[in-house]
Amino acid sequence: MPKLTVTDTEAQLLVAIEEARIDAAIATRFKDRLRDIVLRGRKPVRLDMRRVDFMDSSGLGAMIAVRKALPEALPLVLEGLTPNVERVFRLTRMDTVFDIPPAATQQE
Amino acid sequence: MPHTERQNAGPAPRRAARVQPMFHRVLQADPRDVRQALTDLRGRFAGAVSADAMGRLELVLAEVMNNVAEHAATQGVGSGCMHLCIVMQDSGLSCAITDDGSRLPADCLKPRGLPALDPLDLPEGGFGWFLIQGLTQSLCYYREGHRNCLAFTVPYTQVS
């Protein structure tokens, strides 16, 4: 089962992806698991992706499916994108669909 | 054999001037085997190419090999194996992937754009060949007997 660490605060869900790779080997299970989490939460989601070192188009498809499962009014913010993950969002123009804050503002 | 080569032969041969890693693997057309091959591949080339080139190479190969696993090798056609070979050349990382599954549809290699970005119904797939085409040079496909052969180069620096 894909490892996801969920921190539920009053205002939002913080989900840390503990997998190094979101690829075809886990994309379907990852999608189902994350969709369950965000649908149960019904609140804005912050996804911590700093540990994800590789994502392919099946992983991207899983992310898009989760975005579509969430009501449009609820933000899904992707934080800590590594270069390999950022590349896939950028090349497919999906960086315009997701809420991806610039790296410099993510320092805490 | 020229004189110098004979001098370099023997139990302690002089190292060749340029030693570059290469990679060859026969693997099951299965996402877990693809993942393992890519992990090993990264270990092989990490010291020889930039992280950026490595990332592009890994993405392209993931897309190609997962396509083979999903479409070519799943219909009881062929052995369910594929062959992967990567060598470093002046122009970039030259890759060849062959398998004995069903034929690649011609549409895959036609120049293509992104799937339509309908904000109300976002596409969840259709990105694979777009990525492959965008990240490779000299992409070519041919059928040799019962085998699919796909070859391309991933440049060391992205031109576009």
Boltz contact constraints between the chains, C-beta under 6 A:
constraints:
  - contact:
      token1: [A, 23]
      token2: [B, 35]
      max_distance: 6.0
  - contact:
      token1: [A, 24]
      token2: [B, 31]
      max_distance: 6.0
  - contact:
      token1: [A, 24]
      token2: [B, 66]
      max_distance: 6.0
  - contact:
      token1: [A, 25]
      token2: [B, 31]
      max_distance: 6.0
  - contact:
      token1: [A, 25]
      token2: [B, 32]
      max_distance: 6.0
  - contact:
      token1: [A, 25]
      token2: [B, 35]
      max_distance: 6.0
  - contact:
      token1: [A, 56]
      token2: [B, 62]
      max_distance: 6.0
  - contact:
      token1: [A, 57]
      token2: [B, 63]
      max_distance: 6.0
  - contact:
      token1: [A, 57]
      token2: [B, 127]
      max_distance: 6.0
  - contact:
      token1: [A, 57]
      token2: [B, 128]
      max_distance: 6.0
  - contact:
      token1: [A, 61]
      token2: [B, 124]
      max_distance: 6.0
  - contact:
      token1: [A, 61]
      token2: [B, 125]
      max_distance: 6.0
  - contact:
      token1: [A, 64]
      token2: [B, 122]
      max_distance: 6.0
  - contact:
      token1: [A, 64]
      token2: [B, 124]
      max_distance: 6.0
  - contact:
      token1: [A, 65]
      token2: [B, 124]
      max_distance: 6.0
  - contact:
      token1: [A, 68]
      token2: [B, 122]
      max_distance: 6.0
  - contact:
      token1: [A, 84]
      token2: [B, 55]
      max_distance: 6.0
  - contact:
      token1: [A, 92]
      token2: [B, 127]
      max_distance: 6.0
  - contact:
      token1: [A, 93]
      token2: [B, 114]
      max_distance: 6.0
